[in-house]
Amino acid sequence: MNTPATDMRGEENAGAVRRFAVFAYGAASYVLCLAVFVYAAGFIGNFAVPRSLDSPAAVAWPTALLIDLGLLTLFALQHSIMARKGFKRWITRIIPAAAERSTYVLASNLAMALLFWKWQPLGGVLWSVESTPLVMLLYAAYGFGWGLLLISTFVINHFDLFGLRQVWRELKGQDQARLIFTAPLLYRIVRHPLYVGWLFVFWSTPVMTVSHLFFAVMTTAYILVAIRFEEADLMKDHPEYAIYRKQVPMLIPRLEREVTFVRTGRDPDSGELRIRRTETVRVPAPPVKSGSM
């Protein structure tokens, strides 16, 4: 006959197994992400993979165009729909909330892997850089893009971005503490250094084929659209993002920008922190963080 103590131990063991399963799931998703990240460098850069972005055409160009458009559309829809709050609320009725980000990362990786597998090159060279210094410069820009991409994830919170922080806290039985909004390092120069890294990756090539141009144009268009949705969500979650958005350019750094200084104080009756006065000035780059005056 089970006693209350036995039942409690059983529930604790079941909870520990569930938390470990969530952590293992998140860790596996992260490992797959690293593999896809490395493969993507070879696929877009045309090295060390069996078939790359600019491989010789294997099917007629109208067929290839439709297939590639479908693959890019699938990736864009997955990336955008799963990032919406309504989808997150729905999916967390089915899976633990701590696994939601890992599920997003896993789905993104699967969509990207499918693109690598089924991509159909369009054939045709639009231009080719012959100058060795320029070729080296373009390869350096390509490497810079990947480096900027990786560094950008760490200067915010790499492990939160890829879901590891959430599943680790679940494993430890800790609450999912919400991150506060900050603008560290690169994010004081442009609002989206991660996307800047992607743009360098997409466009830095000494040989521009029809496939490469189509891929670069479509992915750039997606980034510009995605930024609008992403920033709308950020302004809802973090009202201070609206001020940050006015201070820092989206993708292209500028030499001078407006910075808003905010004077705050406690309401003598309620004790609540309130904005007393704001002042906007123009300062040289890099920008100064918003603060008290």
N, C-alpha and C positions, 0 to 999 in steps of 0.2 A: 504494500500500500504506500502510495506516495505521500510524503509529508509536505507542508508548505515550504520547508527549507529545501527539500529535494526539487520541488517545482521551481523555486527561485533560481537554484543552481542550473537547472535545465534551461531556463529562460536566458540566464546570463551566458551560458555556453552557446546557445543559438544566436544570441546577439553578437557575440565575439566572432562566430563563424561568418555571420552576415557582413559584419564590418570588414573582416579580412577579404571576403569575396569582392566587396566593393573596391577595396584597395588594390587587389590583384587585377581587377578589371581596368582600373584607372592606370595602373603601371603598364599593363600590356598595351593600352591605347597610346601611352606616351612613347613606348619603345617603337611601335609601328610608325608613329609620327616622325621619329628620328630617322627611321629607314626611308620613309617617303621623302623627307627633307633632303637627304643625301642623294637619292635617286633623281629628284627634281633638278638638282644642280647639274647632273650629267645629261638629263633629258633636254633641258632648255639650252645648255651649253654645248650640246652635241659631242659628248665624250663619255667613254667608259660604260655605255649602256647599249644593249643590242639594237634598239630602234629609238631614234631621237626625234625631236621636233622637226628637224630639217632633213630627215632621211629621204631617199628617193621615193617618188610617188609610186604607189602600188595599184591604185584604182583610178578610174576616170575622175577628173577634178570636180564635176558637179556632185558625184556621190561622196567624194572625200569632204567637200565643203559642207554637205548636209550632216554627215557623221560628226565632223568636228564642231559644228555649230550646236548639235544636240548635246555633245559631251560638255561643252562650255556652259550651255544653258542649264544642264543638270547640276553642274558644280555651283553655278551662281544661285540657283533656286535653293539648293540644300544649304548653302552658306547663309543665305538671307532669311529663309523661313525659320530655320532652327535657331537663329539669333533673336527672333522676336519673342517678346515676353509672353504672348498668348500661347505660343508653342511650348515655351519652357514650363508654363503652368500645367499644360496638358501632359507633357512627357513625365513630369515629376509625380503624376498620379499613378504612373506605371512603374517607374524606376525610382530608387532613392535620390533625393535632391542632391546629395554629394556626388552622384555619378552623372549628373546632367551635363557638366562641362566635358567630361571624358567622353560621353556619348557624342557630343557635338564634334569633338576632335576626331573620334573614330570615324564618324560619318564623312567628315571632310577628307580624311585620308583615303577612305574607300572610293570616294568620288574622284579624287586625284589619281589614285592608282588605276581606276577604270579609264581615265583620260590617257594615261601613259600607255596602257595596254591597247586601246582601240583607236588611238590617234592615227589619222590618215594624212600623211604629208601631201601638200598640194603641188609641189614641184615648182621649178622656175626661180631664177635668181634675179632680183631687182637691182641690187648693187653689191659690189664686193670691194672692200678696202684692200689695196695692194701695199701701201706704205707700211713697212715693218714697225716703225714707231707708233703709228696710229693703231695698228692691229694690237700691239702690246698695251696701248692706252685703253682700248675697248675691253680687252680681257681684264685689265686691272679694274676698270669700272664695273665689270661683271662680278669680280671677286669682292669689290667694295660693297656692291648691293647685297650680296649674301651676308657679308660681315655686319653691315648696318642692320639688316633684318634680325640677325641673332642678338646683337647687342641691344637693340630696341626692346626685345622681349625681357631682357634681364634688368634694364633700368626701370621698368615698371614692376612687374612681378611674373617672371617666367613660369614659375610652377603653378601659379593661379591661372594664368592664361591657358595652360595646357591641361588643367584639371588635377594636377598632382597634389596641390595644396589642399583641395577639398577632400580628396579621398584619404589623405594622410590624417587630417583632422577627424574624419569619420572613424578611422582605425583607432585613434587615440581616445575616441569618445568625447571629443571637444565640439562645442558649438561652431557653426559656420559663421565666424565673425566677418562682418562686411568691411571691405577695404575702403579707406578714405581716399578722396580725390587728391592727387598730387601731380606736379609737373616737373619731374626730375630731368636734369641734364639735357638730352637731345630734345625732349618735349618742350623745352623753353625756346628752341630755335624754330621748330615747326610742330604742328599739332599731331602729325601722323608720320613720324620718321620710319615706322615699319613699312608703310605704303611707299615711301620714297625709296626704300631698299628694293621693294618689288619692282618699281618702275626702272631702276637701274638694271635689275636682272632681266626684265623683259626686253629692253631696248638696246642693251650693250652687246652688240654682235658685229664682227667684221664682215659677215656675209648675211645680207638681208634677203631671205627667200620670201616667196608669197606666203608660205606657211607661217614663217616667223612674224611677218607683218600682220597677218590676220590674227594670230595669237596675241601679239602685243596690243593691237588696237582694241580687241574685244576685252582683254583683261584690264586694260587701262580704263575703258569705259565703265566696266563693272566697279572698279575701285572708286571712281568719281561718284557713281550713284550710291554705292554702299556707304561712303562717308556721310552723305546726307542723312541716311537712316540711323547710322551709328551715333552721330552727333545729336540727333533729336532725342534718342534714348538717354544719352549722357546728360543732356540739359534737364531732363525730367528727374533723373536720379541724383544729379549733383547741380543744384542751381548756380553754384559758383563757376560752372563750366562756361556759362554765357559770357562772363567777364574774361575768362581765359581765352575764349574764342575771339574776342575783340583784340586781345593783346598779341596773339601769336598767329602767324600765317598758317594756312592749311598744309601746303606742300613745298612752297618755294620760300626760302629765307629772305628777309628784307633787311636793309641796312638800318632802318629807323622804324620804330613802331610806337603805338600808344600803350601806355601802361596806366592802369587805374589803381590809385591808392585809396584805401578804405579806412575811415576813422570809425571805430566801434566803441560802444559804451553800454553799461548796464542801466536798464530802466530803473529809476529809484523806487517805483511802486512794485512792479512785478519781478524785478531782478533779472529779466530776460536780456540777452545780448541783442542789441539793435545797431543798425548802421546809422551813424550820426551824419557823416558827410563823405562824399567821394570827390576825388579830383583826378582828372586825366591829363597826363603830360606826355610829351614825345621824348623818347630816350634812344640812344644808339644801341644796337645789338651788341651782345646778347641781352635779352630782356631781364628786367628786375622782377622778382616775384612779387605778387600782390602782398601787401602787408599793412600793418598799422602805421598811421602817420603821426 
